[in-house]
Amino acid sequence: MQASLAPSMLFANRCLRIASIFIVLCALAAPSAAQVVGATLSGTVTDSSGAVVPNAQVTVTGVETGVTRTVPTNATGLYSLPNLAPGPYSVNIAAPGFATVQQPQLTLMVGEKEVFNATLQVAKVSENIEVTAGAPTVQLASSEISDVVNETTTRELPLNGRDWTQLASLQAGIANIRTQPSAAGLNNRGNRGFGSQLTINGARPQQNNYRIDGISVNDYANSAPGSTLGVSLGVDAIQEFSVVSSNYSAAYGLTSGGVINASTKAGSNAFHGTAYEFLRNDKLDARNYVDTVRPPFKRNQFGASLGGPIRKNHTFFFVDYEGLRQALSTTNLTTVPSLNARNGILTTSKTPITVDPAVKPYLPLWHVPDPGSEKGDIGTYSFVGKSDTPEDFITARVDHTLSQKDSAHVTYLFDNASTTLPDNLNVLLNTNRTRRQTVSIEENHVFTPTFVNAVRVGANREVADTLDTLPGANPLGNDPSLGAGPGLFAPQLNVGSGVTQFQGGLNGTSFANYGFTTWQFYDDAFLTRGIHSLKFGFAYERIDSNMTLSASPDGIFRFNSLSDFLQNKPLSLQIQLGGANPRNLRQRVFGGYFEDDIRLASNLTVNAGLRYEPATVPTEAHGKVANLRTLDSPQVFSGDPYFHNPTLKNFDPRVGFSWDPFKNGKTAIRGGFGFFDMLPLTYQFNLMDAFSAPFFLFPTLNNPPAGSFPKGALPLIQAGGALRADFVDFNPARSYVMQWNLNVQREVAHNLTAMVGYVGSHGVHLPFRTTDANAVPPTLAPQGYVWPCGGAIVNGICSKPGTGTKVNPAFGQIDGQTFTAGSAYDALLISVKRTLARGLQLQGSYTWAKSLDTSSSVIAGGPFQNSISGGLFAVPLRGPSDFNLAHNLVLNGIWQIPGHYRNAAVTGLLGGWEVGSIYQISDGMPFTPQISGDALGLTTSTTIDLPNRVRSAGCGTAVNPGDFAHYIKTECFTFPNPSTLLGNAGRNSLTGPGLQELDFSLYKNIPLRFISEASKLQFRSEFFNATNHTNFGPPITNNKLFDTKGNAITLAGKLDTMATPARQIQFGLKLIW
């Protein structure tokens, strides 16, 4: 054991020594700027002949704080001011013999590189020249594709739930993943992260990095921050945020996707604040398509913020509180056995079958079908389920200028929420809880006007509890007589044939408790020498990932079909033996980078950088890591190393350029290419290590005897069930993504900028996660992959599938992860943006993209509702990514309607109105047509079985757009012959319904000049899905077309999920002062 630990410890110690040397060098040799947090203002100062002006004094002053910074131009006329806090500044440029140039207001955005060039005129006496034009609206200093969502956009656009991260999808190349498990339903969302997930230019959501004041706030699943409602509150606490989507600076680490980089509000020399309440009520809403009555709904969001000076021009504070109280009722659609089926009368059987007496007590777990909903052996049952959520959110920030050369700020964020909701069959109640805390401390020191250093330390902590159970509407859920053994309650039941799975009785749902903390340190440096703007820095993060997970503690029985369930012919049983066993994973990440922005000419900047980012292999505080090392190994290896470290050669070069061909600051031709590593962090192994033998006992019993459900199978699995284990590729390859882009930006009119660009990426050796890798392997025949049949094949149906030998017969379920997945993304991006001027702000973004991969899975085999439930290492299923969205158009705007009239009463009535809107139209999400049950004979805990696609007249497309009941053209699919043949339908080969949604807001602003000139009372009305357009998601349950015998499932192809709610109206009252 000691010998195996030594390489990891030596590596960590070596990195710490290198880090120490690096920090000393930064402190002694280079000015630093935390470029990923603040903005950089740079430019060139010339005279009227075009000659550079050295030693010109460039002074910037914060308009709201009075804090100043001064820097001289160097011998090439270049100046650079890094790490400026976002906000408005005045710029003053002076040189002896020249008239002083003044720019009274220049707004700098978070993380942006702004260029402000100036031409000095010879002074006549004592002359000042005021410049009215701002900095160029095109990006002249950077090759990255990025945009900033400013405070006006965040505050004034209609925002359902007041989740500021939703606005990231206003940018081209970025889209919400609409098939993420709902935060308002019983599902595994908690294990995958509660926050709303985004795909950024084809990346998995876990490849993105979220930062608040420079601290990474990704959660234990490396997903977006969010509460149990899936939202990130704090609209009134966020100053602005940037979305960096391609070819970003080497200063950014922990990401191979995109970066969402937010800055919190700070106080100023004037006191300012808000107080508000927003009201939602079902009386204001429309009915959803599936609602027979309007479900009850109440939401109140309320809060206040206050900022101001503690000591003018030196010390400032800002605090924000937001509370949310919600009682949400939603209509849930479930598929249940028909009345005839409960009595053994099946349309798939020529004669009635005998329902086993042991099965009958469990049938009432499924409510009887709604009248008129039965079709074949199943029907639908709808119920209104109520979820209750209280949430409290707090942000506090203090900024202090210690001296003209020293400044610091501290930010603290706290968010606490819980949601209680019914399970998917309205049997039990489940509770989710989240508590998030973040602290950021940053100190900036100006050694000389051109030498600045910034040090930042912080921590991010999240505690989450998922799916704790409570008694609910159906007393059978807490009836111990239905347990498979003493002290147990009803097991989970997966009966196939399209019937909704029962998620288990009391304490039977797989639950999890997470305690996740990251400790972070950063030092960034910035140095200007001639035409070179040099930046380099160091980052360190320690990950403490503590968790206690439970897997089906009451057991889970699977059946191939409803008929098999009724006749008590179980396919398999899995059950947790003993209590849950805590895991405490530990990992460290190191990062160092060097970057040079080279000003080759006044109109050409080249960005060149290199990042090195290794990580230690995850360990467990008490040595409780286990791995098979090879998939067919008969032995589990416990202890370190979990796997060999693939990150030691993580050198990431990044290069780009920005060229202004006309030298007028109105056009930028830009391009870039870079490498970005996807680190094997703890989140990838949460659900693997926690459930692996020998530290967790979760055996599988395949093909238990007929009649052994529910109690007869338990002694058999206790005596000889095959244990669950995990397999992580012991010698993984380096996992990385190559990104590239080429684009043109043009200022087509004052305040109006357009961009057209191409973005591409290629993922290499990405994680390929499957819930169960221990399948019976197939053989490759001329017609495709075929699994063995141990019986006769009659009319194409194998009478005895699943008789082959598993890859590893010594174990049952094997959670598997290799690093063999690949991805490819290509997109055309078009955006047009008008910054706020004369009361009007507009933006449009269009993306035409294609995202392909062999697997979209990480964390778990099925990360999204449209994911296939697992993957087969032996049969790669390359196809559209689970989040592929071919066409996506998003428009948004804010219009402050002019309303100044000679009559004060008329002005009071007609003035002060403001409208805002967001409109989106896009293609649907992809999904896979499947076969229910295990016709192939994989004998795994999760199955993948595809039908055959028919290529005939009328089947050019296999969906019926606009047909709610028959969205899938089931006539375009056939059952494979033999039944153990994997069909050719393909992964994600179908596309769900498209989406159209208009959100609209109308505000009335009433001036309150007796408080201050800028104070106002704002009445707000917001309409979400204002046109009440019905937006269906892809069929999630009803994508099963056949059962294991080739019988058509009667509800196959019917749309069963909603992508958006019906029209919702929100009223609000907000005091701004």
N, C-alpha and C positions, 0 to 999 in steps of 0.2 A: 504493500500500500504506500509506504513512504517513497519507494522508488518511483512509483507512478505519479506521485504528486510533484516530484522534483522539477520536471520540465516546466510545468505550469507556474510554479513558484519562481523559478529562475527567470522565466519570461516576464512575469509581473515585476520582479525586482529590477530587471534590466530596463523595462519601460519607465519605471519610477525614477531611475537614475537619469535616463535620457530626459525625462520631463523636468527634473530639477535643473539640469544644465540648460535646457531650453528656456525655462522661466528666467533664470539669471541673465542669459543672453538678451532676452527681450527687455528686461529691466535696464540693462546697461547700454544696449546698442541701438534700439529701434523704437520709434514712436508707435503706439499701437492704438487701433480703433476696433471696437467691437462692431465690425461692419455689419454683422448679422442683426444687430439691434438698432443702431442709429443710422442716420443718413450721412452721406458724404457729399460735400459741395466742393467742386473743383472747377478750374477754368484757366484761361490764358488771358493776360492783360497785354494789350498792344497799343501803339500810338496810331495816329491817323494814316501813317504811311505803311502800317503793317509790321513795323519793327517791335520786338518784344520790349516790355518795360520791366526791368528787374527792380526789386526792393520796393515795389508798390505795396502799401499797407492795405490789406483786405480785412475789414472788420465786420463781423456779423453780430447782431444783437437780437436776442429773443424778444419779440414784440410783447409777449404776455408776461415774461419773467424779468426782463432787463438784463439778463446774463449775457456777457459779451465774450467773444473770442477774436483774436487778431493774429494774422499770419502774413509774412511778407512773400511776394513772388520771388522765385529763384532766378538764376541766370537765364533760364529759358522763358521767363515770364509766366511760369506755371505756379499755381497755388493749389493747396488741398486742405480742406477742413474736415477731418473724419469724425464719426461718432457724434453727430449733432442730434439732439433729441428731436423727434418729429414735431412740426409746428411752424408757425409763421415767423419769419426773420426779416430784419432790414439789413441791407448790405451797403457798405460804404467802402469805396476804393479811392485811395488818395496817393499821389506821388508828387514830389516837388516839380513845379513848373507846369503842372497839368491841372485842369479843372477836375474837381472831385466828382466822381460818379456815385449817385445814390439810387438804390432800388428800395423803395419804402416797404415793400412786402413781397417776400419770396417764400412760398410754402414748401417745406421739405417733408418728404414722405418716409415712412419707416423702411429701413434697409435699402433705400434707393441711392443711386449715384447720379446726382444732378450736376449738370454743366452750366456754368454762368460765365460766359466770356464778356470782356469789356474792352471798349476802345476809348482811350483817353484823348481829349482834345487839349491843345495848348491853352493855358489859362489866360484870360484877358486881364483881369485884376484879381479879384477873389470870387471865383465863379464855381457854382455847383450845378451839375447837370443831373436832373432826375430822369431815370429810366422807367418807362411805364411797362415795357414788355417784360414778361417773366422769363424764367429759364425755358429752354426749348422743351416742347412736349414730346419730342422723340428722344430715344435713349442713345446718346452719343458716346457714352463712356463704358457701356456694358453690352455683352453679347447674350446675356440671359434673357429668356422670355418671362416677363413678370408684369404684374399690375398691382395697383394699390386700391383697396376699398377704403375710402376716406370716411371721416366722421359724419359728414352730411349723408352719404349713402347709407351708412350703418344706422343712423338715427331716423332718417326720413322715409326710407322705402318700407312697404308693408312686409312684416316679418312675423310669420306664424310661430308662436312660442318664444319670440325674441331671442332666437339663437343666431348669434352673429356669424358662426362658421358657415351657415347656409349660403351666405352671400359670396362665398368663394366660387360657387358655380355660375356666377355672372360672367366669369372669364372664359375665353375660348380654350378648349382642350380639357375642361374640368366638368365633371358631372357627378351628381348624387347617384349612389347605387340603390336603385329603388327596390331591389329584391333583398335588401338587408332584412333579417328577421325583425318583425315589428316590436317596438318597445311596449306596445299595448297588448301583447299576446304571450301565451306560454310557449317559450321556445328557448333555444340555446344562445340567445343574443348575448347574455351576460358573459359567457365564456369567450366570446369573440369581441367584447368591448361594447359598452352602451352607446358611445358617441355616434353621431351620424357620419357614415363613411363616404369618402370621395374617391373616385379614380381620377388621377391627374396624368394626362397624356399616356394612358394605357397602363399605368402602374397599379398593382394591387394596393388596397388602402393601407396595408401594414408597411408599405414602402415610403409612406409620407411621414413628415415630421412636423409637429405643431409646437410652436414656441410662444411663450408669453414673457415679455421683457427679457428675452435671451435664454430662458430656461425651457428645456424640453419638457412638455407636459403630456406626452403620449402615455397611455395607461398600461396596465399589466398585459394586455393583449397587443400592445404597440399600435393601438387604434386611436381614433380621435377622442379627445376628452369629452365627457358628457355624463349627465346624470341618468337616473333610471328612466326618465322620459326621453332620453336620447338627445337632449339639448344642452348647449353651453350658454348659460345665462351671462349677463354682463354687458349688454348693449351700451348702457350708460357709463360703463367703466373702461371700455375700449376706445382709445383715441383713433386708431386705424389699424389696418393690417394689410400686409402684402402677401401675394400668392406668387411664388417663384416656381415655375413649372418646367423649365428646361435649361440645361447647360448653366447651372448656377455656380456661384463662386466656390473655390476650394475651401473657403471658410466654413461652409455648411457641411456637417457630418450627420451620421445616424440616419441617412436617407439615401434611397436610390429612386425615389419617386418625385414628389414635390415638397415644398416647404410653405407652411402657413405661419407667418411671422407677425405677431401682434404686439402692439405697444399700448400699455395702459395709460389712462389720463393722468396728468399731473396738475398740481395746483399752480396758481399764477399770482400776480400782484393784486388782482381783484378777486373778491369773493364771488363764487358762482356755484350754482347747484340746480338740482331738479327735484321734483316730487311728483309722483304719478300713480295712477291705477288704471289697469286695463281689465275689461269685463268681457267674458264670453259666456253665452247661455244658449241652450238648445232652442229656445223660443226664437232666436235670431237665425238659426241655421236651416238649411234645406235637408230633405230626406235623401239618404244615399239610395243607390239603385236597389240594394238588397234589403233596405229597411221597409218593414211593413208599417211601423210607426216611428216617429222621430225619437231616437234614444235620448234619455236625459243627459244633460251635460252642463257643468258649471266650472268656470275657471276665473280666478282672480289673480292678476299679477300686479304687484304694488311695490313701491320702493322710493328711495330718495338718495341723492348724492350731494356732496358738499366739498368744495375745494377752495383754497385761498392761501394767503401768506401767513406764515408764523413770524417770519422776519422778512420785511420787504427786500426784494432783490437777492435774498439769500436762502431762505428756507420756506418750503411750501408743502402743503398737505392736500390729499384727496381721499375721500372715503365714499363707498357706494354700498348700499344694501338693496337686495331685491328678494322678494318673497313670492312664492307661487303656491296656490291651493287649488287643486283640481279634482273634480269628480266626473270622470269620463265614462260614458256608457257607449258601447259599440255593438253592432250586430255581428255575431259570429256564425259562419256557415260551417256545418260539419256534415260528414257523410256517415250514415248509420245503416245497420241492417234493416231490410224491409220487414214488415209484419209477417209476411209469408216465410221469409228466410228464417225468422226466429222459431218458426214451427217446422222447419225442415223442408219447406217447399221452395225449391230453387229452380230458376229458369235454366241454369246450367246443368241440371240433372233431369233425366227423363222420368225418374221415379222419386218420390219423397225420400229423404234421408232421415235417420233417427238422430235427434239432437241428444248428445250425451248428457246424462243428468248432472255430471260435474260441471258442465259448461253453462247450464241454464241460470244459475245464480249470478253469473257475470253479465248476462245480456242486458239487464237494466242499467248497467254502466253507460250504455248508449241509449239516449232518449229515443222514444218512438218517432218515426218520421213525421214531418209536418204533413197535414192533409193535402193530397194531390201531388206530393213531391216524389212518390215512389216510381222507380223506373228499373225494371228487372229485379235484382236481388238487393238493391240498395235504395236509399232515399236520402233526403236532406233534412236536417234539423237545424233551425236557426234559434238563437237565443241572444238576449241582450245582456252582456256582461259588463259589470261596473268595476272600474279601477279607481283607487283613491291615491293621490300623490300630494304630499306636502314637500316643499323644497325651500331652502334658504341659502342665499348666496351673498358673500361679503368680499369686498376688495378694499384694501387700504394701501396708500403709497405716501412716502415722504421723500422729498428732494431737498438736498442741502448743498449750498456752495460754501465749501470750507474756506477757500481763498480764490484768487483769480486763476490759480493753477490747479485747484482741486475741487472736485464735485463728487457727490455720491447720491444714490437713491436706493430705497428699500421698498419692495412690494410684497404684500401678503394677500393670498387668495384663499377663500374657504367656500366649499359648496357641500351641502348635506341634503340628501333626498331619499325617499322611500316610495315604493309603489306596491300596492296590494291589488291583485286581480284574480279572476277565476281561471281555471285551466281550460284546455281546449274543448272539453266535453261538459263543462259546468258542473264538475264533480267536487273539486277541492278549490281552496284559495292558495295562491302563491304570493310570496313577498320577495321583492328585490330591494336592496339598499346600496347606496353609494355615499362615500364621504371623501372629498378631494381637498387637498391642501397644497399650496405652492408658495415658496418664498424665493425671492430674487434680491441679491445685494450686489450692487455694482459701484466701483470707485474708478474715477477717471483722473489722471494726473497729467498736466501739461508741463513737461520738462523744459521745453523751449517752444516757440511758436510752431515749429515743424516737428516736434517730438512729443507724442502723446501716448499714454499707456492706459489701458482699461483692464481691470480685473473683475471677474464676476463669479460669485459663488451662489449656490442655490440648491433647493431640494424640491422634489415633487413626490407626493404621497397619495395613494388611493387605497381605500378600504372598500371592498365590495362583497356583498352577500347575494347569492343568486338562488332563486327558486326554493326558499324555505316554505314548507307546506303548513296549512291550517285547515280544519274542517270547513266544508263548503255546503253547497246546495243539495248534494246527493249523499245521504248518510252511508251509502255503501263504500264511499271513499275511506271512511275510518271504521270500517267493520272488520275486526280481526279474524272473523270466521272465513274471510275470503283470502287470507294469507296463504302462501305456499308452505309455511311452516310456523312454529310457535314464535310469537312476538312480531310477526310480520303482518302487513296489510296487503291489499290486492296488488298483484304484480302488474307491470306494464304489459300491454297486450298489443301486438302488431299482427293483425289477422289478414292483411292483404286484401285483394279485390277492390281496392280503392276506399276501404273503410278507414275513417279517421282513427289514428292510433290512440289508445288510452295510455296516458302518461304515468299511471301508477297511483296507488293509494297513499295514505298518510305516510310521510317520510320516504316515499318510494321514488320520487322524482330525483334524478341526478342533480345534486346541488353542489355549490362551491362557495368557499370563503377565501377571499384574496386580501393580502396585506402587502402592497407593492410600494417600494420607496427607491428613488434614484437620488444619489448625492452627486452634485455636478460642480465642476470648476473649469473656468475658461480664462485664458489670457490671450489678448490679440494685440498685434503690433502693426504700425503704419509708418512708413518712411518715404519721403519724396527726395529723389536725387536726380537732378536734370530732368530727362523725359520719363523717368521711371517712378512709378508709385508702387512701392514695395509694401506688401502685407504678409505677415506670418504670425502664427499663433499656435496655441496648444489647448487641448481639451481633455478632460478626464471625467469619466462617469462610473460610479459604482452602483450596481443594481442589486437590490435585496428583494427577492420575489418569494414571499411566503404564501402558502396556500394549503387549504384542506379541502379535498374534493371527494365526492362520493358518487359511485356509479350504480344506479339501479339497486339500491339496498333491499328492496322488496322483490327483486328479480324482474326479468323481462322474458316473456314467452313470444316466440315468433311462429307464425303459421304461413304456409304457402298460399292459402286461399281461405275465404270465408267458409267454404264447404269443409275444409280440413279442420278449421276451428270448431265448427258445430259438431263434428264427429270426433273431436279430441285427438287429432293427429298432429302433435306439435313438431315443428321443424327444428327448433333449438331452444335452449334455456341458458341464460346467463344470470348470475347473481353475485353480489358482493358478499363475501364471507368475512365476518368481523367488522370492526369499526373503520372509519376513515383514518388515514395515516398522514399527518402533516408533512409537507415538503418545504424546505427553505433553500431555494436556489440562490447562488451568488455568482456574480460576473463583473468584470471590469472592462471598460472600453477606453482606449487611448486614441488621441487624434492629434496630428501635427500637420500644418500646411504652410506653403509658401506660394505667394501670388504676386505677379507683377503686371500692372496696367501700364503699357508702354505707349506713350504719346508719340508715335512715329512722325506725325504731322499734325497740323492744327485741325485737320479733318479726319484723322485716322488714329484709332486706338486699338491696340492688340492686347487681349487679356490672356495671360499664360499662367497656369498654376499647377501645383502638385500637392495632393493630399495623401497622407499615410495614416491608415486607421485600422489597427489591429484590435482584437478583443481576446480575452482569455476564454477558455472553454468553460461552460457553466459547470459549477460544482454544487454539491448539497452540503449544508452546514454539518450534517451528521453522517455523511458518506452514503446517503440513500439515493444513489443514481444506479441505474441498471440498464444494460443494453445487450442485445443478442450479438452484435458486431457483424455477423452475417445472418441473412434471413433464414437460412436453413440450419443454423447452429442449434444443437440440442441443449446448450448451456447458456444461462444468463450470466453475464459478467457484471458484477456489482463493484462499485467504487470507481475512482478516477483512473484514467481519463474517460469521460463520456464518449469522446471521439477525438481524433487527431485534429489539431488546430489548422484550419484552412486559411486563416486571415493574416499569416505572418508576411505575406507578400502583397498586401493590399495597398499598392501604390496606384493612385488615381490621377493621371494627367488630365488636365482640362485646358482647352485653348479656344479662343474666339476672337472676333474682331467687330468693330463698329466703324463704318466709313460714311462720311458725309460727302457725297460726290460733288455737290454744288457749293459747298463751303458757306452755306447760309443758315445752318442749324435747323433746316426744315425737312431734311431727308436723311434717313439712316438705312444703309444696307448692312445687315448684320448676319453673322453665322457663328456656329460653334460646334465643338465636339468634345465629349468627355466620358470618363469612366466613373461609375458610382457603385460602391459595394453594397450588397445586401447582407448584413452581418447576421450570423446565426446566434441571435439573442435568446434570452430565456423564454420569451413568449412562445417561440416555436415548439417548446418542449413541455409546456405546462400540462397538457392533457396526455402526454406520453409518459413522462417520468412518474406522474402522480398515480397512474393506474398499473404500473408494471410490477410483476413479481420480481423478487421475493418479498418486497415491502408492502405490496397490496395484492390481495387475493380476490380475483375475479374470474372464476372458471367458466368454461363453455361446455355444454353438453349438446352435441349434435344428434339429431334423429332420436330423441328419447322415445321409449315405447308408446304406442297408441294407448290412450287412456291414462297416461301418467300426469296430465295436467289436472289440478294444480299441485297436488301434494306428493304424488308418487315420484316425480322427477327430482325433488330436492335431495332425498337420500342418495340417489344415483350420482348427482353432481358433487355432493359432498365427498363421496367415496372415490370418484375418479374423474372429475371434470378437468379438462385441459386449461391451464392457467393463462391469463392474459399477460402479454409481454410487450416490449417495445423494441423496434429495430430502427436505429439511426445509422446511416451510412458511416462506418467507422473511419473511412479515409475519404472524406468529402472533398470535392473540388471547390475552388474559390467561386463564390456566387456573386455575379456582378451584372450591371446593366450598362450598355453603351447608349448614349443619347447624342442626337445631333439635330441641328435646326438651321434653316436659312430663311430670312424674312426681310421684308422691306417695310419701313415705317415712313409715313409722310404726313406732315402738317398741311392738310389740304385747305384749311382756312383758319382764321384766328380761333384758338381754343378747340379746334376740331382736328383729330388725328386718326389716321387709318393705318391698319397693319394687315399685310397678307404674308403668310409664311407656311413653310413646310416643317413638320416636326416628325422625327422618327426615333425609334429605340429598338434595341435588341437585348433581351435578357438571356444570360448564359448560366447554366447550372443553378437555376432557381430551385427553391424548395418544392418538392413534389410530395404532398402529404396525403396519406390514405388512412381511413379509419380502421381498415382491416386488410393487411397485406397477405394474410395466410389463406390464400385461396387454392383450390385445385387448379393446377396449370392447364392451359389448353394446348392443342396441337394446331398448327397452321395447315389447313387443307386448301384446295383450290378455291372453295367457295368462301373461305374466311376462317376465323378462329372457332374451333369446335371443342367442346368439353366431353369427357367420357360419359357413356351411358351404361349402367350396370344391368339394364333390363332390356326388354323388347321395345322397338320403336314401331308404334302402330299409328297409322295416319299422321306420321311426323312427330308424334308425341312420345318422349322417352318415359317409360313406365317407372324407371328408377334412376333419377339423376343424382348427382352428388356422391357417387361411389368411388371417385378417383382419390388418389392420395394427395393430401395437402402439401404445400411447399415445405412446411415444418410440422410434421405430425406430433411433435412433442409438446406443442402449445396450441391454445385455442386462438382467440383474437390476438392479432399482433398489430399494434399501432405502428405504422411505418412512415419513415421519411428518408427519401434520397434527395440528392441535389442534381436531378437530371431533367428538370422541366426547362422549357425554353419559351420565350415570348417574342413577338414581333408586333410593332405598332407603327402605323403610318397615318399621318393626318394633314389635312389642309385646314389652316386656321385663318379666319378673317375676323377682324374686329374694327369697330368704328367707335370713337369716344369723343364726346363734347364735354369739356370740363364746365363747371357751373359758371355761367356768365349771363347777366341780365335775367337772372331767375330761372334759367333753363339748363338742365343737365341731362345728357342722353348717352346711352351706350348700347351697342349691339355686338353680339358675338355669335359666330357660326363655326361649327366644327363638322368636318366630313372625315370620318376616321374608320380604321379597321384595326381591331386588336385580336390577335390570334395567340393561343398558347396550348401547351399539352396538359396544363393543369392550372387552375386559378386558386388552388387550395393551399393554405398555410394555417397553422393553429389547429385546424380540424379538417376532416375529409370533405365536409360540405359547409363552406363558410357562408353561403347565401341560400335563399329559399329556392333559387333556380339551379343550384349546383347539383350535379349528380352526387349521390350519397358517399361515394368513395372513389378511389382510383385503383387501377390495376397496373402494377409496375410492368407486367409482361405484355400489356396491350395499351400502348399510349393512345389516347383519344384526342388527337389534335383537332382543334376547332375554334370558333369564336370564343373569346374570353367570357366568363360569366357576366362581366360588366361591359361588354362591347355595346357601343351605341353609335350606329353608323352616321346618323344625321341629328344634329342638336343645334337649335337656334334659340337664343335667349336675348330678349330686349328689355331694357329698363330705362326709366326716366323720372325726373323730378321737375315740376313746373311750379314756380312761385308766381301765381297769377297777378299781373299788375292790377293795382286797385287804389290809385291815388286820385282823388277828386277834389274839386274846390269846396264842396260841402262836406263838413266833418262827419255829419250823420251818415251821408251816403258812403263815405270812405269807411266808416265803422261797419257798415252793413256789407258792402261789396268788396272791401279790401281785406287783405290778410289770408286769402284762400290759397291752398296749396294742394296739388295732386301728385301722386306717385304711382308707379305701376311696374310690375314685372310680368312679362309674357314669355312662356316657353312652349315650343312645339318641337317634338323629337320623335324618333323611332322608338319602338318597344324594346324590351330586354329579351335576350335569347333564352331558350329553354330546350330541354331534351325530351322527345317522346320515349317512353319506357314501357317495359313489361313488369307487372306486379309480381312479387315473389322471386323465387330462385329457380327458374326454369333451366338455367344453364347448369346448375349444380356446383356453384362456387363454394358453398358451405361456409360463407363468411357472414359476419354480423351485419354487414351492409352489402347490398347487391347492386349490380349494374347489369342491366339486360335491355337490349335494344331490339325493336322490331325492324322489319325490312321496309324500305321505302319503295313505292311503286312509281315507276316513271312512265306514265301513260297520259292520255288526253285528260285535261282537267286537273292534272297533278303537277303542273309546273311549279305552282306554289301550294304548299300543303296546309294553308290556313284560310279561313273564311273571315276576312276583316268585317267587323260590324255584326257578326253572328254570335251573340252571347252564349247560346246553348250548344252550338256546334263549331266552336272556333277552330278546332283541329279537324281537318278533313280525314276522318278515320278511314275512309275508303281508299286513301292513298298509302295505307300501311297494311302489311300482312304479317302474320305470325311466322317466324322462321321455321324452316323444315330442313333438318330435324330441329326439335325444340332446344337442343343444346348448342345451336349455332348462334353466335353473336350477330345480330342484325346489322344492316348497313346504314341505318337511319342517321347515325352520326351524332356526336356530342354538340349540343347547342345549335342544332340544325334548323330549328324553327325560331321565329321572332314573334314576340307577344305584341299586343295592341300598342299603337303609338299613344303619345300623350300630348294634350293641349291644356294649358292652364293659364289663367289670367288672375293675378292678384292686383288689387286696386286700393288706393287710399285717398281719402279726402280729409284735409285738415283745415281748421279755422284758427288763425293766430290772432289773439287779442292783445295789443300792446298794454303793458303795465308800467308806464313811464314814471309813475310815482315811486316805483321801486328802483329802477334804473332804466337807461335808454334801451338796453337790449332785452329787458325782461318782458315775458309774454305768457299768456295762458293759452294753451293749445288744446282744442277739442279735436279728437281723432276718430275717424271711422275707417275701418279696414275691412276689405272684402277679399277673402281667400277663395280661389276658384269661383270668381265673381259670376261667370257665365253658367255655373253649375254643370260643367261638362263632365260626363261620366268617363272616368279614366280607369280602365281595367288593367290589372297586371297580368302577366302570363299565367296560364293554368299551372298551379303548383301541385295540388293533389290529383287533379283530373288529367295529368299528363300520362297516367298509366292506361294504356290502350287495351291490353289483354291480360288475362291471368295466366298461370303456369300451364294450363291445359289448352290455351289458344282461344278461350272464350272471350268474346268482346265484353269489356266493362261498360255498363250502360251509360254512366255519366262521363265517359271519356270525352275529352275535348271541350267540356263546359268550363267557361271562365269562372274562377272561384276566388279571386283576390282583387282588391281595389288598390290602384296605385296612388290615388289621392282621395281625400274625403270629398263629400258634397260641399256646396257653398257654405262657408262659415263667415260670420260677421263679428267683428270685435269693435267695441267702443272704448275710448280712452280719454282721460283728462290728465294733462301734464302741465305743471308749472315750471317754467324755465327762467332762471334769473342769474 
